[in-house]
Amino acid sequence: MMGYLIGIDPSNVKRNQSIGIRILSEALDSIGCMPKRSFDTVEEFQEYFNGHKKLILDGTEQRVQRPKNKEKQKTMYSGKKKVTQ
């Protein structure tokens, strides 16, 4: 959509987005504002957020390798790609 709106090729959009994210990450890291994305222990998590009142979670879907067993595949299927008429 971004490429369409500003008139550039989709591959250039992806490339420019990647560059922008890298620059933003480096800038946030250099001023000490880069969010921590993983913790090794529950204690480390609790210590990091001690004293904070709000916690923002990214609920974005993560890719999962599909099981070969058809019955197990059904439990992994979200149904979002189902065609409706």
PDB file of N, CA, C and O in Angstrom:
ATOM      1  N   MET A   1       0.829  -1.180   0.000  1.00  0.00           N
ATOM      2  CA  MET A   1       0.000   0.000   0.000  1.00  0.00           C
ATOM      3  C   MET A   1       0.880   1.253   0.000  1.00  0.00           C
ATOM      4  O   MET A   1       0.595   2.222  -0.704  1.00  0.00           O
ATOM      5  N   MET A   2       1.941   1.221   0.790  1.00  0.00           N
ATOM      6  CA  MET A   2       2.830   2.379   0.847  1.00  0.00           C
ATOM      7  C   MET A   2       3.446   2.667  -0.520  1.00  0.00           C
ATOM      8  O   MET A   2       3.533   3.824  -0.933  1.00  0.00           O
ATOM      9  N   GLY A   3       3.872   1.618  -1.221  1.00  0.00           N
ATOM     10  CA  GLY A   3       4.447   1.784  -2.552  1.00  0.00           C
ATOM     11  C   GLY A   3       3.450   2.376  -3.527  1.00  0.00           C
ATOM     12  O   GLY A   3       3.794   3.238  -4.335  1.00  0.00           O
ATOM     13  N   TYR A   4       2.230   1.915  -3.448  1.00  0.00           N
ATOM     14  CA  TYR A   4       1.174   2.433  -4.319  1.00  0.00           C
ATOM     15  C   TYR A   4       0.932   3.914  -4.043  1.00  0.00           C
ATOM     16  O   TYR A   4       0.805   4.712  -4.971  1.00  0.00           O
ATOM     17  N   LEU A   5       0.870   4.274  -2.768  1.00  0.00           N
ATOM     18  CA  LEU A   5       0.571   5.664  -2.399  1.00  0.00           C
ATOM     19  C   LEU A   5       1.657   6.644  -2.814  1.00  0.00           C
ATOM     20  O   LEU A   5       1.362   7.767  -3.225  1.00  0.00           O
ATOM     21  N   ILE A   6       2.911   6.222  -2.708  1.00  0.00           N
ATOM     22  CA  ILE A   6       3.991   7.161  -3.046  1.00  0.00           C
ATOM     23  C   ILE A   6       4.652   6.840  -4.381  1.00  0.00           C
ATOM     24  O   ILE A   6       5.602   7.512  -4.785  1.00  0.00           O
ATOM     25  N   GLY A   7       4.149   5.809  -5.067  1.00  0.00           N
ATOM     26  CA  GLY A   7       4.600   5.523  -6.418  1.00  0.00           C
ATOM     27  C   GLY A   7       5.957   4.871  -6.542  1.00  0.00           C
ATOM     28  O   GLY A   7       6.732   5.213  -7.436  1.00  0.00           O
ATOM     29  N   ILE A   8       6.262   3.916  -5.640  1.00  0.00           N
ATOM     30  CA  ILE A   8       7.523   3.177  -5.790  1.00  0.00           C
ATOM     31  C   ILE A   8       7.246   1.682  -5.799  1.00  0.00           C
ATOM     32  O   ILE A   8       6.186   1.233  -5.363  1.00  0.00           O
ATOM     33  N   ASP A   9       8.204   0.919  -6.297  1.00  0.00           N
ATOM     34  CA  ASP A   9       8.109  -0.519  -6.417  1.00  0.00           C
ATOM     35  C   ASP A   9       8.054  -1.171  -5.025  1.00  0.00           C
ATOM     36  O   ASP A   9       8.720  -0.703  -4.102  1.00  0.00           O
ATOM     37  N   PRO A  10       7.260  -2.256  -4.866  1.00  0.00           N
ATOM     38  CA  PRO A  10       7.166  -2.930  -3.562  1.00  0.00           C
ATOM     39  C   PRO A  10       8.516  -3.366  -2.987  1.00  0.00           C
ATOM     40  O   PRO A  10       8.705  -3.307  -1.772  1.00  0.00           O
ATOM     41  N   SER A  11       9.453  -3.800  -3.826  1.00  0.00           N
ATOM     42  CA  SER A  11      10.760  -4.214  -3.296  1.00  0.00           C
ATOM     43  C   SER A  11      11.503  -3.020  -2.705  1.00  0.00           C
ATOM     44  O   SER A  11      12.227  -3.165  -1.720  1.00  0.00           O
ATOM     45  N   ASN A  12      11.329  -1.839  -3.302  1.00  0.00           N
ATOM     46  CA  ASN A  12      11.949  -0.639  -2.737  1.00  0.00           C
ATOM     47  C   ASN A  12      11.294  -0.245  -1.423  1.00  0.00           C
ATOM     48  O   ASN A  12      11.967   0.244  -0.516  1.00  0.00           O
ATOM     49  N   VAL A  13       9.982  -0.453  -1.313  1.00  0.00           N
ATOM     50  CA  VAL A  13       9.291  -0.163  -0.052  1.00  0.00           C
ATOM     51  C   VAL A  13       9.889  -1.026   1.050  1.00  0.00           C
ATOM     52  O   VAL A  13      10.229  -0.524   2.122  1.00  0.00           O
ATOM     53  N   LYS A  14      10.019  -2.323   0.789  1.00  0.00           N
ATOM     54  CA  LYS A  14      10.560  -3.246   1.794  1.00  0.00           C
ATOM     55  C   LYS A  14      11.981  -2.850   2.180  1.00  0.00           C
ATOM     56  O   LYS A  14      12.326  -2.839   3.362  1.00  0.00           O
ATOM     57  N   ARG A  15      12.803  -2.525   1.185  1.00  0.00           N
ATOM     58  CA  ARG A  15      14.181  -2.127   1.444  1.00  0.00           C
ATOM     59  C   ARG A  15      14.224  -0.853   2.296  1.00  0.00           C
ATOM     60  O   ARG A  15      14.979  -0.774   3.265  1.00  0.00           O
ATOM     61  N   ASN A  16      13.419   0.128   1.931  1.00  0.00           N
ATOM     62  CA  ASN A  16      13.392   1.388   2.676  1.00  0.00           C
ATOM     63  C   ASN A  16      12.839   1.202   4.081  1.00  0.00           C
ATOM     64  O   ASN A  16      13.298   1.843   5.026  1.00  0.00           O
ATOM     65  N   GLN A  17      11.853   0.324   4.215  1.00  0.00           N
ATOM     66  CA  GLN A  17      11.304   0.033   5.539  1.00  0.00           C
ATOM     67  C   GLN A  17      12.374  -0.605   6.419  1.00  0.00           C
ATOM     68  O   GLN A  17      12.518  -0.240   7.586  1.00  0.00           O
ATOM     69  N   SER A  18      13.118  -1.550   5.869  1.00  0.00           N
ATOM     70  CA  SER A  18      14.179  -2.216   6.633  1.00  0.00           C
ATOM     71  C   SER A  18      15.243  -1.226   7.076  1.00  0.00           C
ATOM     72  O   SER A  18      15.718  -1.288   8.210  1.00  0.00           O
ATOM     73  N   ILE A  19      15.620  -0.316   6.192  1.00  0.00           N
ATOM     74  CA  ILE A  19      16.615   0.707   6.541  1.00  0.00           C
ATOM     75  C   ILE A  19      16.074   1.597   7.653  1.00  0.00           C
ATOM     76  O   ILE A  19      16.787   1.902   8.609  1.00  0.00           O
ATOM     77  N   GLY A  20      14.814   2.016   7.531  1.00  0.00           N
ATOM     78  CA  GLY A  20      14.196   2.875   8.539  1.00  0.00           C
ATOM     79  C   GLY A  20      14.124   2.211   9.900  1.00  0.00           C
ATOM     80  O   GLY A  20      14.399   2.845  10.919  1.00  0.00           O
ATOM     81  N   ILE A  21      13.758   0.940   9.924  1.00  0.00           N
ATOM     82  CA  ILE A  21      13.682   0.206  11.189  1.00  0.00           C
ATOM     83  C   ILE A  21      15.064   0.071  11.813  1.00  0.00           C
ATOM     84  O   ILE A  21      15.217   0.214  13.026  1.00  0.00           O
ATOM     85  N   ARG A  22      16.075  -0.205  10.984  1.00  0.00           N
ATOM     86  CA  ARG A  22      17.442  -0.319  11.501  1.00  0.00           C
ATOM     87  C   ARG A  22      17.911   1.012  12.095  1.00  0.00           C
ATOM     88  O   ARG A  22      18.511   1.032  13.170  1.00  0.00           O
ATOM     89  N   ILE A  23      17.642   2.126  11.401  1.00  0.00           N
ATOM     90  CA  ILE A  23      18.042   3.449  11.895  1.00  0.00           C
ATOM     91  C   ILE A  23      17.312   3.765  13.202  1.00  0.00           C
ATOM     92  O   ILE A  23      17.922   4.257  14.151  1.00  0.00           O
ATOM     93  N   LEU A  24      16.008   3.484  13.251  1.00  0.00           N
ATOM     94  CA  LEU A  24      15.240   3.732  14.466  1.00  0.00           C
ATOM     95  C   LEU A  24      15.769   2.901  15.628  1.00  0.00           C
ATOM     96  O   LEU A  24      15.908   3.408  16.741  1.00  0.00           O
ATOM     97  N   SER A  25      16.066   1.623  15.376  1.00  0.00           N
ATOM     98  CA  SER A  25      16.602   0.748  16.430  1.00  0.00           C
ATOM     99  C   SER A  25      17.925   1.275  16.967  1.00  0.00           C
ATOM    100  O   SER A  25      18.137   1.306  18.180  1.00  0.00           O
ATOM    101  N   GLU A  26      18.820   1.692  16.065  1.00  0.00           N
ATOM    102  CA  GLU A  26      20.117   2.220  16.494  1.00  0.00           C
ATOM    103  C   GLU A  26      19.954   3.519  17.276  1.00  0.00           C
ATOM    104  O   GLU A  26      20.659   3.743  18.260  1.00  0.00           O
ATOM    105  N   ALA A  27      19.026   4.377  16.845  1.00  0.00           N
ATOM    106  CA  ALA A  27      18.796   5.642  17.546  1.00  0.00           C
ATOM    107  C   ALA A  27      18.235   5.390  18.944  1.00  0.00           C
ATOM    108  O   ALA A  27      18.696   5.994  19.913  1.00  0.00           O
ATOM    109  N   LEU A  28      17.248   4.506  19.056  1.00  0.00           N
ATOM    110  CA  LEU A  28      16.672   4.198  20.366  1.00  0.00           C
ATOM    111  C   LEU A  28      17.699   3.558  21.282  1.00  0.00           C
ATOM    112  O   LEU A  28      17.746   3.856  22.476  1.00  0.00           O
ATOM    113  N   ASP A  29      18.521   2.679  20.727  1.00  0.00           N
ATOM    114  CA  ASP A  29      19.559   2.023  21.518  1.00  0.00           C
ATOM    115  C   ASP A  29      20.599   3.030  22.010  1.00  0.00           C
ATOM    116  O   ASP A  29      21.056   2.945  23.150  1.00  0.00           O
ATOM    117  N   SER A  30      20.971   3.982  21.156  1.00  0.00           N
ATOM    118  CA  SER A  30      22.010   4.954  21.533  1.00  0.00           C
ATOM    119  C   SER A  30      21.562   5.886  22.657  1.00  0.00           C
ATOM    120  O   SER A  30      22.402   6.401  23.395  1.00  0.00           O
ATOM    121  N   ILE A  31      20.250   6.114  22.800  1.00  0.00           N
ATOM    122  CA  ILE A  31      19.774   6.979  23.885  1.00  0.00           C
ATOM    123  C   ILE A  31      19.187   6.169  25.047  1.00  0.00           C
ATOM    124  O   ILE A  31      18.615   6.729  25.982  1.00  0.00           O
ATOM    125  N   GLY A  32      19.337   4.846  24.970  1.00  0.00           N
ATOM    126  CA  GLY A  32      18.911   3.980  26.071  1.00  0.00           C
ATOM    127  C   GLY A  32      17.409   3.752  26.140  1.00  0.00           C
ATOM    128  O   GLY A  32      16.885   3.463  27.216  1.00  0.00           O
ATOM    129  N   CYS A  33      16.706   3.872  25.024  1.00  0.00           N
ATOM    130  CA  CYS A  33      15.252   3.705  25.021  1.00  0.00           C
ATOM    131  C   CYS A  33      14.780   2.492  24.233  1.00  0.00           C
ATOM    132  O   CYS A  33      13.581   2.329  24.006  1.00  0.00           O
ATOM    133  N   MET A  34      15.704   1.647  23.817  1.00  0.00           N
ATOM    134  CA  MET A  34      15.319   0.458  23.052  1.00  0.00           C
ATOM    135  C   MET A  34      14.640  -0.530  23.996  1.00  0.00           C
ATOM    136  O   MET A  34      15.216  -0.900  25.020  1.00  0.00           O
ATOM    137  N   PRO A  35      13.413  -0.965  23.662  1.00  0.00           N
ATOM    138  CA  PRO A  35      12.731  -1.902  24.554  1.00  0.00           C
ATOM    139  C   PRO A  35      13.419  -3.264  24.574  1.00  0.00           C
ATOM    140  O   PRO A  35      13.957  -3.718  23.564  1.00  0.00           O
ATOM    141  N   LYS A  36      13.393  -3.903  25.732  1.00  0.00           N
ATOM    142  CA  LYS A  36      13.961  -5.248  25.868  1.00  0.00           C
ATOM    143  C   LYS A  36      12.934  -6.231  25.341  1.00  0.00           C
ATOM    144  O   LYS A  36      11.759  -6.148  25.699  1.00  0.00           O
ATOM    145  N   ARG A  37      13.355  -7.160  24.497  1.00  0.00           N
ATOM    146  CA  ARG A  37      12.412  -8.051  23.824  1.00  0.00           C
ATOM    147  C   ARG A  37      12.417  -9.484  24.342  1.00  0.00           C
ATOM    148  O   ARG A  37      11.535 -10.265  23.985  1.00  0.00           O
ATOM    149  N   SER A  38      13.370  -9.840  25.159  1.00  0.00           N
ATOM    150  CA  SER A  38      13.362 -11.206  25.683  1.00  0.00           C
ATOM    151  C   SER A  38      14.028 -11.247  27.051  1.00  0.00           C
ATOM    152  O   SER A  38      14.866 -10.410  27.384  1.00  0.00           O
ATOM    153  N   PHE A  39      13.632 -12.242  27.831  1.00  0.00           N
ATOM    154  CA  PHE A  39      14.145 -12.425  29.187  1.00  0.00           C
ATOM    155  C   PHE A  39      14.489 -13.894  29.370  1.00  0.00           C
ATOM    156  O   PHE A  39      13.805 -14.770  28.839  1.00  0.00           O
ATOM    157  N   ASP A  40      15.551 -14.163  30.123  1.00  0.00           N
ATOM    158  CA  ASP A  40      15.968 -15.546  30.347  1.00  0.00           C
ATOM    159  C   ASP A  40      15.215 -16.200  31.499  1.00  0.00           C
ATOM    160  O   ASP A  40      15.024 -17.417  31.508  1.00  0.00           O
ATOM    161  N   THR A  41      14.787 -15.396  32.472  1.00  0.00           N
ATOM    162  CA  THR A  41      14.089 -15.948  33.633  1.00  0.00           C
ATOM    163  C   THR A  41      12.922 -15.049  34.021  1.00  0.00           C
ATOM    164  O   THR A  41      12.856 -13.885  33.624  1.00  0.00           O
ATOM    165  N   VAL A  42      12.016 -15.603  34.794  1.00  0.00           N
ATOM    166  CA  VAL A  42      10.889 -14.824  35.311  1.00  0.00           C
ATOM    167  C   VAL A  42      11.412 -13.723  36.227  1.00  0.00           C
ATOM    168  O   VAL A  42      10.890 -12.608  36.234  1.00  0.00           O
ATOM    169  N   GLU A  43      12.441 -14.045  36.996  1.00  0.00           N
ATOM    170  CA  GLU A  43      13.021 -13.065  37.917  1.00  0.00           C
ATOM    171  C   GLU A  43      13.594 -11.866  37.150  1.00  0.00           C
ATOM    172  O   GLU A  43      13.437 -10.721  37.574  1.00  0.00           O
ATOM    173  N   GLU A  44      14.255 -12.136  36.023  1.00  0.00           N
ATOM    174  CA  GLU A  44      14.808 -11.066  35.195  1.00  0.00           C
ATOM    175  C   GLU A  44      13.683 -10.179  34.657  1.00  0.00           C
ATOM    176  O   GLU A  44      13.814  -8.956  34.612  1.00  0.00           O
ATOM    177  N   PHE A  45      12.592 -10.800  34.253  1.00  0.00           N
ATOM    178  CA  PHE A  45      11.417 -10.060  33.785  1.00  0.00           C
ATOM    179  C   PHE A  45      10.864  -9.179  34.899  1.00  0.00           C
ATOM    180  O   PHE A  45      10.615  -7.992  34.688  1.00  0.00           O
ATOM    181  N   GLN A  46      10.670  -9.755  36.081  1.00  0.00           N
ATOM    182  CA  GLN A  46      10.115  -9.008  37.214  1.00  0.00           C
ATOM    183  C   GLN A  46      11.023  -7.851  37.615  1.00  0.00           C
ATOM    184  O   GLN A  46      10.541  -6.761  37.923  1.00  0.00           O
ATOM    185  N   GLU A  47      12.320  -8.081  37.613  1.00  0.00           N
ATOM    186  CA  GLU A  47      13.269  -7.020  37.969  1.00  0.00           C
ATOM    187  C   GLU A  47      13.230  -5.877  36.950  1.00  0.00           C
ATOM    188  O   GLU A  47      13.274  -4.705  37.323  1.00  0.00           O
ATOM    189  N   TYR A  48      13.148  -6.222  35.679  1.00  0.00           N
ATOM    190  CA  TYR A  48      13.130  -5.217  34.615  1.00  0.00           C
ATOM    191  C   TYR A  48      11.896  -4.319  34.718  1.00  0.00           C
ATOM    192  O   TYR A  48      11.985  -3.110  34.501  1.00  0.00           O
ATOM    193  N   PHE A  49      10.739  -4.914  35.051  1.00  0.00           N
ATOM    194  CA  PHE A  49       9.490  -4.156  35.101  1.00  0.00           C
ATOM    195  C   PHE A  49       9.100  -3.708  36.502  1.00  0.00           C
ATOM    196  O   PHE A  49       8.003  -3.183  36.694  1.00  0.00           O
ATOM    197  N   ASN A  50       9.958  -3.902  37.469  1.00  0.00           N
ATOM    198  CA  ASN A  50       9.676  -3.469  38.830  1.00  0.00           C
ATOM    199  C   ASN A  50       9.456  -1.949  38.849  1.00  0.00           C
ATOM    200  O   ASN A  50      10.318  -1.184  38.417  1.00  0.00           O
ATOM    201  N   GLY A  51       8.302  -1.529  39.350  1.00  0.00           N
ATOM    202  CA  GLY A  51       8.012  -0.106  39.437  1.00  0.00           C
ATOM    203  C   GLY A  51       7.273   0.460  38.237  1.00  0.00           C
ATOM    204  O   GLY A  51       6.866   1.621  38.265  1.00  0.00           O
ATOM    205  N   HIS A  52       7.090  -0.321  37.188  1.00  0.00           N
ATOM    206  CA  HIS A  52       6.340   0.144  36.022  1.00  0.00           C
ATOM    207  C   HIS A  52       4.861  -0.212  36.198  1.00  0.00           C
ATOM    208  O   HIS A  52       4.529  -1.300  36.669  1.00  0.00           O
ATOM    209  N   LYS A  53       3.993   0.700  35.822  1.00  0.00           N
ATOM    210  CA  LYS A  53       2.561   0.459  35.978  1.00  0.00           C
ATOM    211  C   LYS A  53       1.914  -0.084  34.709  1.00  0.00           C
ATOM    212  O   LYS A  53       0.865  -0.725  34.778  1.00  0.00           O
ATOM    213  N   LYS A  54       2.524   0.162  33.550  1.00  0.00           N
ATOM    214  CA  LYS A  54       1.943  -0.291  32.289  1.00  0.00           C
ATOM    215  C   LYS A  54       2.912  -1.201  31.549  1.00  0.00           C
ATOM    216  O   LYS A  54       4.127  -1.009  31.590  1.00  0.00           O
ATOM    217  N   LEU A  55       2.355  -2.180  30.881  1.00  0.00           N
ATOM    218  CA  LEU A  55       3.133  -3.121  30.085  1.00  0.00           C
ATOM    219  C   LEU A  55       2.440  -3.267  28.734  1.00  0.00           C
ATOM    220  O   LEU A  55       1.249  -3.572  28.684  1.00  0.00           O
ATOM    221  N   ILE A  56       3.164  -3.054  27.646  1.00  0.00           N
ATOM    222  CA  ILE A  56       2.601  -3.176  26.305  1.00  0.00           C
ATOM    223  C   ILE A  56       3.120  -4.462  25.682  1.00  0.00           C
ATOM    224  O   ILE A  56       4.330  -4.673  25.594  1.00  0.00           O
ATOM    225  N   LEU A  57       2.209  -5.315  25.252  1.00  0.00           N
ATOM    226  CA  LEU A  57       2.574  -6.584  24.629  1.00  0.00           C
ATOM    227  C   LEU A  57       2.260  -6.534  23.146  1.00  0.00           C
ATOM    228  O   LEU A  57       1.218  -6.018  22.742  1.00  0.00           O
ATOM    229  N   ASP A  58       3.158  -7.069  22.337  1.00  0.00           N
ATOM    230  CA  ASP A  58       2.939  -7.173  20.900  1.00  0.00           C
ATOM    231  C   ASP A  58       2.258  -8.516  20.642  1.00  0.00           C
ATOM    232  O   ASP A  58       2.856  -9.574  20.839  1.00  0.00           O
ATOM    233  N   GLY A  59       1.021  -8.462  20.206  1.00  0.00           N
ATOM    234  CA  GLY A  59       0.263  -9.683  19.972  1.00  0.00           C
ATOM    235  C   GLY A  59       0.271 -10.128  18.524  1.00  0.00           C
ATOM    236  O   GLY A  59      -0.624 -10.857  18.097  1.00  0.00           O
ATOM    237  N   THR A  60       1.261  -9.705  17.765  1.00  0.00           N
ATOM    238  CA  THR A  60       1.348 -10.061  16.355  1.00  0.00           C
ATOM    239  C   THR A  60       1.511 -11.568  16.209  1.00  0.00           C
ATOM    240  O   THR A  60       2.229 -12.208  16.978  1.00  0.00           O
ATOM    241  N   GLU A  61       0.837 -12.122  15.211  1.00  0.00           N
ATOM    242  CA  GLU A  61       0.955 -13.560  14.975  1.00  0.00           C
ATOM    243  C   GLU A  61       2.375 -13.930  14.579  1.00  0.00           C
ATOM    244  O   GLU A  61       3.054 -13.172  13.885  1.00  0.00           O
ATOM    245  N   GLN A  62       2.809 -15.079  15.016  1.00  0.00           N
ATOM    246  CA  GLN A  62       4.121 -15.607  14.663  1.00  0.00           C
ATOM    247  C   GLN A  62       3.924 -16.807  13.745  1.00  0.00           C
ATOM    248  O   GLN A  62       2.993 -17.590  13.932  1.00  0.00           O
ATOM    249  N   ARG A  63       4.797 -16.950  12.757  1.00  0.00           N
ATOM    250  CA  ARG A  63       4.710 -18.101  11.854  1.00  0.00           C
ATOM    251  C   ARG A  63       5.021 -19.386  12.614  1.00  0.00           C
ATOM    252  O   ARG A  63       5.886 -19.422  13.489  1.00  0.00           O
ATOM    253  N   VAL A  64       4.293 -20.435  12.253  1.00  0.00           N
ATOM    254  CA  VAL A  64       4.474 -21.751  12.869  1.00  0.00           C
ATOM    255  C   VAL A  64       4.564 -22.771  11.753  1.00  0.00           C
ATOM    256  O   VAL A  64       3.781 -22.736  10.804  1.00  0.00           O
ATOM    257  N   GLN A  65       5.524 -23.681  11.868  1.00  0.00           N
ATOM    258  CA  GLN A  65       5.630 -24.732  10.862  1.00  0.00           C
ATOM    259  C   GLN A  65       4.432 -25.667  10.988  1.00  0.00           C
ATOM    260  O   GLN A  65       4.102 -26.138  12.076  1.00  0.00           O
ATOM    261  N   ARG A  66       3.785 -25.928   9.841  1.00  0.00           N
ATOM    262  CA  ARG A  66       2.603 -26.775   9.854  1.00  0.00           C
ATOM    263  C   ARG A  66       2.962 -28.231  10.126  1.00  0.00           C
ATOM    264  O   ARG A  66       3.902 -28.760   9.533  1.00  0.00           O
ATOM    265  N   PRO A  67       2.220 -28.879  11.015  1.00  0.00           N
ATOM    266  CA  PRO A  67       2.447 -30.310  11.242  1.00  0.00           C
ATOM    267  C   PRO A  67       2.039 -31.113  10.006  1.00  0.00           C
ATOM    268  O   PRO A  67       1.160 -30.686   9.259  1.00  0.00           O
ATOM    269  N   LYS A  68       2.661 -32.260   9.783  1.00  0.00           N
ATOM    270  CA  LYS A  68       2.332 -33.102   8.636  1.00  0.00           C
ATOM    271  C   LYS A  68       1.001 -33.827   8.850  1.00  0.00           C
ATOM    272  O   LYS A  68       0.288 -34.113   7.889  1.00  0.00           O
ATOM    273  N   ASN A  69       0.670 -34.121  10.100  1.00  0.00           N
ATOM    274  CA  ASN A  69      -0.569 -34.806  10.436  1.00  0.00           C
ATOM    275  C   ASN A  69      -1.755 -33.865  10.203  1.00  0.00           C
ATOM    276  O   ASN A  69      -1.802 -32.772  10.767  1.00  0.00           O
ATOM    277  N   LYS A  70      -2.724 -34.296   9.361  1.00  0.00           N
ATOM    278  CA  LYS A  70      -3.860 -33.431   8.995  1.00  0.00           C
ATOM    279  C   LYS A  70      -4.717 -33.035  10.193  1.00  0.00           C
ATOM    280  O   LYS A  70      -5.222 -31.914  10.241  1.00  0.00           O
ATOM    281  N   GLU A  71      -4.890 -33.929  11.153  1.00  0.00           N
ATOM    282  CA  GLU A  71      -5.688 -33.600  12.335  1.00  0.00           C
ATOM    283  C   GLU A  71      -4.991 -32.524  13.176  1.00  0.00           C
ATOM    284  O   GLU A  71      -5.640 -31.614  13.692  1.00  0.00           O
ATOM    285  N   LYS A  72      -3.673 -32.634  13.308  1.00  0.00           N
ATOM    286  CA  LYS A  72      -2.922 -31.629  14.063  1.00  0.00           C
ATOM    287  C   LYS A  72      -2.899 -30.294  13.315  1.00  0.00           C
ATOM    288  O   LYS A  72      -2.844 -29.235  13.941  1.00  0.00           O
ATOM    289  N   GLN A  73      -2.939 -30.337  11.974  1.00  0.00           N
ATOM    290  CA  GLN A  73      -2.966 -29.107  11.171  1.00  0.00           C
ATOM    291  C   GLN A  73      -4.215 -28.298  11.479  1.00  0.00           C
ATOM    292  O   GLN A  73      -4.162 -27.070  11.531  1.00  0.00           O
ATOM    293  N   LYS A  74      -5.337 -28.974  11.684  1.00  0.00           N
ATOM    294  CA  LYS A  74      -6.598 -28.281  11.943  1.00  0.00           C
ATOM    295  C   LYS A  74      -6.511 -27.391  13.185  1.00  0.00           C
ATOM    296  O   LYS A  74      -7.107 -26.315  13.220  1.00  0.00           O
ATOM    297  N   THR A  75      -5.769 -27.838  14.203  1.00  0.00           N
ATOM    298  CA  THR A  75      -5.661 -27.031  15.425  1.00  0.00           C
ATOM    299  C   THR A  75      -4.790 -25.794  15.209  1.00  0.00           C
ATOM    300  O   THR A  75      -4.902 -24.824  15.958  1.00  0.00           O
ATOM    301  N   MET A  76      -3.920 -25.819  14.188  1.00  0.00           N
ATOM    302  CA  MET A  76      -3.024 -24.695  13.915  1.00  0.00           C
ATOM    303  C   MET A  76      -3.621 -23.700  12.922  1.00  0.00           C
ATOM    304  O   MET A  76      -3.047 -22.631  12.711  1.00  0.00           O
ATOM    305  N   TYR A  77      -4.759 -24.024  12.310  1.00  0.00           N
ATOM    306  CA  TYR A  77      -5.325 -23.206  11.248  1.00  0.00           C
ATOM    307  C   TYR A  77      -6.222 -22.132  11.843  1.00  0.00           C
ATOM    308  O   TYR A  77      -7.123 -22.428  12.628  1.00  0.00           O
ATOM    309  N   SER A  78      -5.968 -20.876  11.464  1.00  0.00           N
ATOM    310  CA  SER A  78      -6.733 -19.763  12.027  1.00  0.00           C
ATOM    311  C   SER A  78      -8.053 -19.545  11.316  1.00  0.00           C
ATOM    312  O   SER A  78      -8.966 -18.957  11.896  1.00  0.00           O
ATOM    313  N   GLY A  79      -8.185 -20.005  10.065  1.00  0.00           N
ATOM    314  CA  GLY A  79      -9.399 -19.806   9.314  1.00  0.00           C
ATOM    315  C   GLY A  79      -9.463 -18.473   8.604  1.00  0.00           C
ATOM    316  O   GLY A  79     -10.456 -18.184   7.936  1.00  0.00           O
ATOM    317  N   LYS A  80      -8.425 -17.644   8.729  1.00  0.00           N
ATOM    318  CA  LYS A  80      -8.433 -16.308   8.134  1.00  0.00           C
ATOM    319  C   LYS A  80      -8.426 -16.333   6.618  1.00  0.00           C
ATOM    320  O   LYS A  80      -8.901 -15.386   5.990  1.00  0.00           O
ATOM    321  N   LYS A  81      -7.899 -17.391   6.009  1.00  0.00           N
ATOM    322  CA  LYS A  81      -7.793 -17.425   4.564  1.00  0.00           C
ATOM    323  C   LYS A  81      -8.993 -18.120   3.921  1.00  0.00           C
ATOM    324  O   LYS A  81      -8.987 -18.388   2.719  1.00  0.00           O
ATOM    325  N   LYS A  82      -9.994 -18.404   4.702  1.00  0.00           N
ATOM    326  CA  LYS A  82     -11.180 -19.086   4.194  1.00  0.00           C
ATOM    327  C   LYS A  82     -11.934 -18.148   3.250  1.00  0.00           C
ATOM    328  O   LYS A  82     -12.180 -16.989   3.583  1.00  0.00           O
ATOM    329  N   VAL A  83     -12.298 -18.656   2.076  1.00  0.00           N
ATOM    330  CA  VAL A  83     -13.025 -17.871   1.088  1.00  0.00           C
ATOM    331  C   VAL A  83     -14.499 -17.895   1.433  1.00  0.00           C
ATOM    332  O   VAL A  83     -15.080 -18.964   1.620  1.00  0.00           O
ATOM    333  N   THR A  84     -15.108 -16.722   1.519  1.00  0.00           N
ATOM    334  CA  THR A  84     -16.552 -16.636   1.781  1.00  0.00           C
ATOM    335  C   THR A  84     -17.248 -15.968   0.616  1.00  0.00           C
ATOM    336  O   THR A  84     -16.664 -15.125  -0.064  1.00  0.00           O
ATOM    337  N   GLN A  85     -18.487 -16.339   0.386  1.00  0.00           N
ATOM    338  CA  GLN A  85     -19.240 -15.737  -0.733  1.00  0.00           C
ATOM    339  C   GLN A  85     -20.525 -15.143  -0.258  1.00  0.00           C
ATOM    340  O   GLN A  85     -21.285 -14.596  -1.058  1.00  0.00           O
TER     341      GLN A  85
END
